[in-house]
Amino acid sequence: MSCLKMTGWRVVSELQSVAGRSDVVVATKDGIFIFELKMDKGREFEEVANEGLKQIDANGYAQRFAVAGKTMHKVALVFSSEGKGLLGWKVA
């Protein structure tokens, strides 16, 4: 988070929506990035990543930014529950 904040971008964690809280939202000059962080818990990467992207849509995390006129990027980050770090990401 600190690295992102040093860029001068607006970075907010746990931003409240009507149906929940998005993990991290980053606003740049041209775009909005909504990140959902997930642990794999022994499940396949694709399943977990899709779950994260569906959560962004189901909970309406992007709705509050619709009027901003910026490109919207929904990103699911999947981490290993076995301590192997970031397994990958999927963008919608």
N, CA, C and O atoms as CSV, one atom per row, in Angstrom:
chain,resi,resn,atom,element,x,y,z
A,1,MET,N,N,0.822,-1.184,0.000
A,1,MET,CA,C,0.000,0.000,0.000
A,1,MET,C,C,0.871,1.254,0.000
A,1,MET,O,O,0.597,2.211,-0.724
A,2,SER,N,N,1.909,1.237,0.810
A,2,SER,CA,C,2.770,2.413,0.911
A,2,SER,C,C,3.400,2.760,-0.429
A,2,SER,O,O,3.508,3.932,-0.788
A,3,CYS,N,N,3.818,1.732,-1.169
A,3,CYS,CA,C,4.431,1.971,-2.481
A,3,CYS,C,C,3.449,2.650,-3.416
A,3,CYS,O,O,3.821,3.562,-4.154
A,4,LEU,N,N,2.203,2.215,-3.391
A,4,LEU,CA,C,1.191,2.829,-4.247
A,4,LEU,C,C,0.926,4.273,-3.839
A,4,LEU,O,O,0.751,5.137,-4.698
A,5,LYS,N,N,0.896,4.538,-2.552
A,5,LYS,CA,C,0.634,5.903,-2.076
A,5,LYS,C,C,1.759,6.856,-2.480
A,5,LYS,O,O,1.517,8.037,-2.727
A,6,MET,N,N,2.991,6.339,-2.546
A,6,MET,CA,C,4.128,7.191,-2.908
A,6,MET,C,C,4.067,7.647,-4.364
A,6,MET,O,O,4.772,8.584,-4.739
A,7,THR,N,N,3.246,7.010,-5.186
A,7,THR,CA,C,3.097,7.403,-6.589
A,7,THR,C,C,2.296,8.686,-6.744
A,7,THR,O,O,2.319,9.324,-7.797
A,8,GLY,N,N,1.586,9.056,-5.684
A,8,GLY,CA,C,0.719,10.221,-5.766
A,8,GLY,C,C,-0.714,9.857,-6.124
A,8,GLY,O,O,-1.588,10.723,-6.160
A,9,TRP,N,N,-0.954,8.576,-6.389
A,9,TRP,CA,C,-2.309,8.120,-6.664
A,9,TRP,C,C,-3.106,8.084,-5.378
A,9,TRP,O,O,-2.539,7.973,-4.291
A,10,ARG,N,N,-4.406,8.177,-5.498
A,10,ARG,CA,C,-5.281,8.052,-4.328
A,10,ARG,C,C,-5.492,6.566,-4.062
A,10,ARG,O,O,-5.980,5.839,-4.927
A,11,VAL,N,N,-5.127,6.122,-2.874
A,11,VAL,CA,C,-5.228,4.707,-2.504
A,11,VAL,C,C,-6.084,4.602,-1.246
A,11,VAL,O,O,-5.810,5.249,-0.235
A,12,VAL,N,N,-7.129,3.773,-1.328
A,12,VAL,CA,C,-8.024,3.593,-0.183
A,12,VAL,C,C,-8.213,2.099,0.041
A,12,VAL,O,O,-8.449,1.353,-0.910
A,13,SER,N,N,-8.109,1.661,1.285
A,13,SER,CA,C,-8.392,0.262,1.592
A,13,SER,C,C,-9.688,0.171,2.378
A,13,SER,O,O,-10.060,1.087,3.111
A,14,GLU,N,N,-10.368,-0.959,2.206
A,14,GLU,CA,C,-11.629,-1.220,2.909
A,14,GLU,C,C,-12.662,-0.121,2.666
A,14,GLU,O,O,-13.310,0.355,3.598
A,15,LEU,N,N,-12.806,0.272,1.402
A,15,LEU,CA,C,-13.778,1.310,1.037
A,15,LEU,C,C,-15.184,0.729,1.079
A,15,LEU,O,O,-15.486,-0.237,0.378
A,16,GLN,N,N,-16.031,1.315,1.893
A,16,GLN,CA,C,-17.398,0.817,2.135
A,16,GLN,C,C,-18.297,1.037,0.928
A,16,GLN,O,O,-18.295,2.110,0.324
A,17,SER,N,N,-19.067,0.009,0.584
A,17,SER,CA,C,-20.144,0.136,-0.396
A,17,SER,C,C,-21.425,-0.312,0.302
A,17,SER,O,O,-21.397,-0.677,1.477
A,18,VAL,N,N,-22.517,-0.285,-0.399
A,18,VAL,CA,C,-23.789,-0.695,0.191
A,18,VAL,C,C,-23.736,-2.158,0.650
A,18,VAL,O,O,-24.294,-2.507,1.690
A,19,ALA,N,N,-23.062,-3.009,-0.130
A,19,ALA,CA,C,-23.081,-4.449,0.132
A,19,ALA,C,C,-21.798,-5.005,0.751
A,19,ALA,O,O,-21.710,-6.209,0.992
A,20,GLY,N,N,-20.804,-4.156,1.012
A,20,GLY,CA,C,-19.561,-4.663,1.588
A,20,GLY,C,C,-18.431,-3.670,1.451
A,20,GLY,O,O,-18.650,-2.477,1.243
A,21,ARG,N,N,-17.213,-4.182,1.572
A,21,ARG,CA,C,-16.016,-3.333,1.479
A,21,ARG,C,C,-15.052,-3.887,0.448
A,21,ARG,O,O,-14.716,-5.071,0.469
A,22,SER,N,N,-14.609,-3.019,-0.458
A,22,SER,CA,C,-13.590,-3.436,-1.418
A,22,SER,C,C,-12.248,-3.443,-0.698
A,22,SER,O,O,-12.013,-2.623,0.190
A,23,ASP,N,N,-11.370,-4.365,-1.078
A,23,ASP,CA,C,-10.094,-4.484,-0.382
A,23,ASP,C,C,-9.200,-3.265,-0.622
A,23,ASP,O,O,-8.732,-2.641,0.330
A,24,VAL,N,N,-8.964,-2.928,-1.888
A,24,VAL,CA,C,-8.122,-1.777,-2.220
A,24,VAL,C,C,-8.670,-1.112,-3.478
A,24,VAL,O,O,-9.016,-1.781,-4.452
A,25,VAL,N,N,-8.744,0.220,-3.441
A,25,VAL,CA,C,-9.124,0.998,-4.617
A,25,VAL,C,C,-8.011,2.007,-4.877
A,25,VAL,O,O,-7.583,2.728,-3.975
A,26,VAL,N,N,-7.548,2.045,-6.132
A,26,VAL,CA,C,-6.506,2.996,-6.529
A,26,VAL,C,C,-7.077,3.863,-7.645
A,26,VAL,O,O,-7.560,3.354,-8.656
A,27,ALA,N,N,-7.017,5.171,-7.450
A,27,ALA,CA,C,-7.501,6.115,-8.460
A,27,ALA,C,C,-6.303,6.832,-9.072
A,27,ALA,O,O,-5.537,7.492,-8.369
A,28,THR,N,N,-6.148,6.698,-10.384
A,28,THR,CA,C,-5.101,7.412,-11.111
A,28,THR,C,C,-5.766,8.510,-11.929
A,28,THR,O,O,-6.983,8.686,-11.877
A,29,LYS,N,N,-4.974,9.231,-12.671
A,29,LYS,CA,C,-5.512,10.309,-13.501
A,29,LYS,C,C,-6.536,9.786,-14.513
A,29,LYS,O,O,-7.539,10.445,-14.786
A,30,ASP,N,N,-6.278,8.605,-15.062
A,30,ASP,CA,C,-7.116,8.087,-16.135
A,30,ASP,C,C,-7.976,6.889,-15.756
A,30,ASP,O,O,-8.877,6.527,-16.513
A,31,GLY,N,N,-7.730,6.267,-14.616
A,31,GLY,CA,C,-8.456,5.043,-14.321
A,31,GLY,C,C,-8.702,4.783,-12.848
A,31,GLY,O,O,-8.097,5.396,-11.969
A,32,ILE,N,N,-9.607,3.858,-12.613
A,32,ILE,CA,C,-9.912,3.370,-11.272
A,32,ILE,C,C,-9.590,1.879,-11.260
A,32,ILE,O,O,-10.048,1.139,-12.131
A,33,PHE,N,N,-8.812,1.436,-10.289
A,33,PHE,CA,C,-8.449,0.035,-10.140
A,33,PHE,C,C,-9.066,-0.469,-8.840
A,33,PHE,O,O,-8.780,0.052,-7.762
A,34,ILE,N,N,-9.908,-1.481,-8.952
A,34,ILE,CA,C,-10.537,-2.073,-7.781
A,34,ILE,C,C,-9.935,-3.465,-7.601
A,34,ILE,O,O,-10.088,-4.334,-8.460
A,35,PHE,N,N,-9.249,-3.665,-6.476
A,35,PHE,CA,C,-8.560,-4.916,-6.206
A,35,PHE,C,C,-9.320,-5.722,-5.154
A,35,PHE,O,O,-9.700,-5.200,-4.107
A,36,GLU,N,N,-9.529,-6.986,-5.451
A,36,GLU,CA,C,-10.080,-7.929,-4.483
A,36,GLU,C,C,-8.984,-8.959,-4.213
A,36,GLU,O,O,-8.504,-9.618,-5.135
A,37,LEU,N,N,-8.595,-9.092,-2.954
A,37,LEU,CA,C,-7.524,-10.005,-2.560
A,37,LEU,C,C,-8.129,-11.287,-2.022
A,37,LEU,O,O,-9.004,-11.257,-1.156
A,38,LYS,N,N,-7.656,-12.419,-2.540
A,38,LYS,CA,C,-8.196,-13.720,-2.163
A,38,LYS,C,C,-7.070,-14.691,-1.836
A,38,LYS,O,O,-5.984,-14.619,-2.413
A,39,MET,N,N,-7.346,-15.615,-0.887
A,39,MET,CA,C,-6.450,-16.727,-0.587
A,39,MET,C,C,-6.959,-17.947,-1.335
A,39,MET,O,O,-8.168,-18.151,-1.442
A,40,ASP,N,N,-6.044,-18.763,-1.855
A,40,ASP,CA,C,-6.479,-19.922,-2.639
A,40,ASP,C,C,-7.073,-21.043,-1.786
A,40,ASP,O,O,-7.966,-21.749,-2.253
A,41,LYS,N,N,-6.610,-21.225,-0.570
A,41,LYS,CA,C,-7.111,-22.267,0.342
A,41,LYS,C,C,-7.198,-23.623,-0.362
A,41,LYS,O,O,-8.161,-24.367,-0.177
A,42,GLY,N,N,-6.187,-23.933,-1.169
A,42,GLY,CA,C,-6.119,-25.213,-1.848
A,42,GLY,C,C,-6.952,-25.326,-3.113
A,42,GLY,O,O,-6.968,-26.379,-3.751
A,43,ARG,N,N,-7.651,-24.247,-3.488
A,43,ARG,CA,C,-8.491,-24.266,-4.686
A,43,ARG,C,C,-7.687,-23.821,-5.906
A,43,ARG,O,O,-6.613,-23.234,-5.775
A,44,GLU,N,N,-8.214,-24.105,-7.078
A,44,GLU,CA,C,-7.568,-23.717,-8.330
A,44,GLU,C,C,-7.556,-22.198,-8.477
A,44,GLU,O,O,-8.497,-21.513,-8.076
A,45,PHE,N,N,-6.471,-21.687,-9.058
A,45,PHE,CA,C,-6.317,-20.244,-9.259
A,45,PHE,C,C,-7.520,-19.645,-9.971
A,45,PHE,O,O,-8.077,-18.646,-9.515
A,46,GLU,N,N,-7.923,-20.245,-11.082
A,46,GLU,CA,C,-8.999,-19.699,-11.915
A,46,GLU,C,C,-10.306,-19.566,-11.130
A,46,GLU,O,O,-11.017,-18.571,-11.265
A,47,GLU,N,N,-10.615,-20.563,-10.318
A,47,GLU,CA,C,-11.832,-20.544,-9.500
A,47,GLU,C,C,-11.799,-19.382,-8.510
A,47,GLU,O,O,-12.784,-18.659,-8.358
A,48,VAL,N,N,-10.676,-19.210,-7.847
A,48,VAL,CA,C,-10.546,-18.163,-6.831
A,48,VAL,C,C,-10.563,-16.780,-7.478
A,48,VAL,O,O,-11.213,-15.865,-6.971
A,49,ALA,N,N,-9.854,-16.624,-8.588
A,49,ALA,CA,C,-9.817,-15.338,-9.290
A,49,ALA,C,C,-11.211,-14.941,-9.777
A,49,ALA,O,O,-11.623,-13.791,-9.629
A,50,ASN,N,N,-11.926,-15.895,-10.352
A,50,ASN,CA,C,-13.292,-15.608,-10.818
A,50,ASN,C,C,-14.211,-15.229,-9.656
A,50,ASN,O,O,-15.068,-14.356,-9.793
A,51,GLU,N,N,-14.027,-15.884,-8.521
A,51,GLU,CA,C,-14.802,-15.553,-7.322
A,51,GLU,C,C,-14.552,-14.104,-6.909
A,51,GLU,O,O,-15.486,-13.385,-6.554
A,52,GLY,N,N,-13.297,-13.680,-6.957
A,52,GLY,CA,C,-12.955,-12.302,-6.605
A,52,GLY,C,C,-13.594,-11.288,-7.539
A,52,GLY,O,O,-14.123,-10.271,-7.092
A,53,LEU,N,N,-13.544,-11.568,-8.841
A,53,LEU,CA,C,-14.151,-10.657,-9.819
A,53,LEU,C,C,-15.668,-10.606,-9.655
A,53,LEU,O,O,-16.274,-9.541,-9.768
A,54,LYS,N,N,-16.271,-11.753,-9.391
A,54,LYS,CA,C,-17.724,-11.785,-9.162
A,54,LYS,C,C,-18.100,-10.993,-7.917
A,54,LYS,O,O,-19.145,-10.344,-7.883
A,55,GLN,N,N,-17.253,-11.047,-6.897
A,55,GLN,CA,C,-17.521,-10.298,-5.667
A,55,GLN,C,C,-17.522,-8.798,-5.926
A,55,GLN,O,O,-18.356,-8.073,-5.383
A,56,ILE,N,N,-16.598,-8.333,-6.749
A,56,ILE,CA,C,-16.543,-6.909,-7.097
A,56,ILE,C,C,-17.872,-6.480,-7.729
A,56,ILE,O,O,-18.430,-5.440,-7.379
A,57,ASP,N,N,-18.366,-7.294,-8.663
A,57,ASP,CA,C,-19.634,-6.967,-9.333
A,57,ASP,C,C,-20.828,-7.119,-8.395
A,57,ASP,O,O,-21.675,-6.230,-8.313
A,58,ALA,N,N,-20.891,-8.242,-7.692
A,58,ALA,CA,C,-22.048,-8.542,-6.832
A,58,ALA,C,C,-22.232,-7.501,-5.731
A,58,ALA,O,O,-23.361,-7.182,-5.358
A,59,ASN,N,N,-21.135,-6.976,-5.217
A,59,ASN,CA,C,-21.215,-6.011,-4.119
A,59,ASN,C,C,-21.204,-4.565,-4.604
A,59,ASN,O,O,-21.215,-3.640,-3.791
A,60,GLY,N,N,-21.184,-4.363,-5.910
A,60,GLY,CA,C,-21.294,-3.018,-6.469
A,60,GLY,C,C,-20.135,-2.099,-6.142
A,60,GLY,O,O,-20.323,-0.888,-6.026
A,61,TYR,N,N,-18.935,-2.653,-5.990
A,61,TYR,CA,C,-17.781,-1.814,-5.627
A,61,TYR,C,C,-17.495,-0.735,-6.669
A,61,TYR,O,O,-16.999,0.337,-6.322
A,62,ALA,N,N,-17.799,-1.001,-7.935
A,62,ALA,CA,C,-17.480,-0.048,-9.004
A,62,ALA,C,C,-18.553,1.018,-9.201
A,62,ALA,O,O,-18.289,2.043,-9.829
A,63,GLN,N,N,-19.736,0.803,-8.686
A,63,GLN,CA,C,-20.856,1.712,-8.953
A,63,GLN,C,C,-20.573,3.149,-8.533
A,63,GLN,O,O,-20.941,4.080,-9.250
A,64,ARG,N,N,-19.943,3.342,-7.414
A,64,ARG,CA,C,-19.708,4.707,-6.927
A,64,ARG,C,C,-18.779,5.505,-7.833
A,64,ARG,O,O,-18.733,6.732,-7.745
A,65,PHE,N,N,-18.033,4.814,-8.709
A,65,PHE,CA,C,-17.083,5.493,-9.587
A,65,PHE,C,C,-17.594,5.653,-11.016
A,65,PHE,O,O,-16.885,6.198,-11.862
A,66,ALA,N,N,-18.793,5.195,-11.297
A,66,ALA,CA,C,-19.334,5.208,-12.651
A,66,ALA,C,C,-19.391,6.613,-13.252
A,66,ALA,O,O,-19.216,6.769,-14.461
A,67,VAL,N,N,-19.626,7.613,-12.448
A,67,VAL,CA,C,-19.759,8.982,-12.956
A,67,VAL,C,C,-18.410,9.673,-13.139
A,67,VAL,O,O,-18.353,10.793,-13.647
A,68,ALA,N,N,-17.335,9.021,-12.731
A,68,ALA,CA,C,-16.005,9.643,-12.805
A,68,ALA,C,C,-15.507,9.776,-14.235
A,68,ALA,O,O,-14.627,10.593,-14.506
A,69,GLY,N,N,-16.054,8.983,-15.159
A,69,GLY,CA,C,-15.611,9.062,-16.545
A,69,GLY,C,C,-14.232,8.465,-16.774
A,69,GLY,O,O,-13.584,8.769,-17.776
A,70,LYS,N,N,-13.777,7.621,-15.860
A,70,LYS,CA,C,-12.461,7.001,-15.982
A,70,LYS,C,C,-12.618,5.527,-16.358
A,70,LYS,O,O,-13.669,4.923,-16.142
A,71,THR,N,N,-11.576,4.978,-16.909
A,71,THR,CA,C,-11.571,3.557,-17.246
A,71,THR,C,C,-11.554,2.747,-15.959
A,71,THR,O,O,-10.775,3.023,-15.047
A,72,MET,N,N,-12.421,1.749,-15.901
A,72,MET,CA,C,-12.549,0.909,-14.711
A,72,MET,C,C,-11.788,-0.397,-14.919
A,72,MET,O,O,-11.936,-1.057,-15.947
A,73,HIS,N,N,-10.974,-0.759,-13.935
A,73,HIS,CA,C,-10.216,-2.007,-13.974
A,73,HIS,C,C,-10.545,-2.797,-12.714
A,73,HIS,O,O,-10.300,-2.331,-11.602
A,74,LYS,N,N,-11.096,-3.985,-12.889
A,74,LYS,CA,C,-11.412,-4.864,-11.758
A,74,LYS,C,C,-10.343,-5.943,-11.739
A,74,LYS,O,O,-10.117,-6.626,-12.738
A,75,VAL,N,N,-9.680,-6.093,-10.581
A,75,VAL,CA,C,-8.535,-6.997,-10.498
A,75,VAL,C,C,-8.680,-7.915,-9.288
A,75,VAL,O,O,-8.865,-7.457,-8.160
A,76,ALA,N,N,-8.593,-9.219,-9.545
A,76,ALA,CA,C,-8.568,-10.204,-8.459
A,76,ALA,C,C,-7.125,-10.662,-8.287
A,76,ALA,O,O,-6.510,-11.160,-9.230
A,77,LEU,N,N,-6.591,-10.493,-7.093
A,77,LEU,CA,C,-5.246,-10.972,-6.757
A,77,LEU,C,C,-5.404,-12.236,-5.927
A,77,LEU,O,O,-6.153,-12.245,-4.949
A,78,VAL,N,N,-4.713,-13.296,-6.302
A,78,VAL,CA,C,-4.835,-14.568,-5.599
A,78,VAL,C,C,-3.506,-14.901,-4.930
A,78,VAL,O,O,-2.457,-14.940,-5.573
A,79,PHE,N,N,-3.579,-15.141,-3.621
A,79,PHE,CA,C,-2.393,-15.454,-2.825
A,79,PHE,C,C,-2.441,-16.910,-2.369
A,79,PHE,O,O,-3.511,-17.495,-2.198
A,80,SER,N,N,-1.259,-17.472,-2.179
A,80,SER,CA,C,-1.138,-18.856,-1.720
A,80,SER,C,C,-1.401,-18.942,-0.225
A,80,SER,O,O,-0.861,-18.153,0.551
A,81,SER,N,N,-2.220,-19.887,0.175
A,81,SER,CA,C,-2.448,-20.117,1.605
A,81,SER,C,C,-1.304,-20.937,2.213
A,81,SER,O,O,-1.263,-21.141,3.426
A,82,GLU,N,N,-0.384,-21.401,1.376
A,82,GLU,CA,C,0.776,-22.166,1.840
A,82,GLU,C,C,2.019,-21.294,1.967
A,82,GLU,O,O,3.126,-21.812,2.117
A,83,GLY,N,N,1.847,-19.973,1.909
A,83,GLY,CA,C,2.963,-19.052,2.093
A,83,GLY,C,C,3.845,-18.859,0.874
A,83,GLY,O,O,4.997,-18.447,1.008
A,84,LYS,N,N,3.329,-19.149,-0.310
A,84,LYS,CA,C,4.108,-19.005,-1.540
A,84,LYS,C,C,3.922,-17.642,-2.195
A,84,LYS,O,O,4.380,-17.425,-3.317
A,85,GLY,N,N,3.259,-16.730,-1.509
A,85,GLY,CA,C,3.083,-15.376,-2.030
A,85,GLY,C,C,1.973,-15.271,-3.047
A,85,GLY,O,O,1.006,-16.032,-3.024
A,86,LEU,N,N,2.131,-14.310,-3.943
A,86,LEU,CA,C,1.145,-14.024,-4.973
A,86,LEU,C,C,1.188,-15.114,-6.042
A,86,LEU,O,O,2.240,-15.371,-6.628
A,87,LEU,N,N,0.054,-15.750,-6.294
A,87,LEU,CA,C,-0.025,-16.777,-7.342
A,87,LEU,C,C,-0.316,-16.164,-8.700
A,87,LEU,O,O,0.082,-16.707,-9.731
A,88,GLY,N,N,-1.011,-15.034,-8.702
A,88,GLY,CA,C,-1.329,-14.376,-9.955
A,88,GLY,C,C,-2.505,-13.438,-9.804
A,88,GLY,O,O,-3.031,-13.238,-8.709
A,89,TRP,N,N,-2.908,-12.865,-10.930
A,89,TRP,CA,C,-4.031,-11.936,-10.929
A,89,TRP,C,C,-4.831,-12.115,-12.207
A,89,TRP,O,O,-4.344,-12.626,-13.215
A,90,LYS,N,N,-6.076,-11.674,-12.123
A,90,LYS,CA,C,-6.974,-11.718,-13.282
A,90,LYS,C,C,-7.688,-10.384,-13.354
A,90,LYS,O,O,-8.168,-9.872,-12.343
A,91,VAL,N,N,-7.759,-9.824,-14.548
A,91,VAL,CA,C,-8.353,-8.497,-14.748
A,91,VAL,C,C,-9.621,-8.622,-15.589
A,91,VAL,O,O,-9.666,-9.375,-16.562
A,92,ALA,N,N,-10.637,-7.879,-15.199
A,92,ALA,CA,C,-11.872,-7.829,-15.983
A,92,ALA,C,C,-12.158,-6.402,-16.375
A,92,ALA,O,O,-13.157,-6.134,-17.044
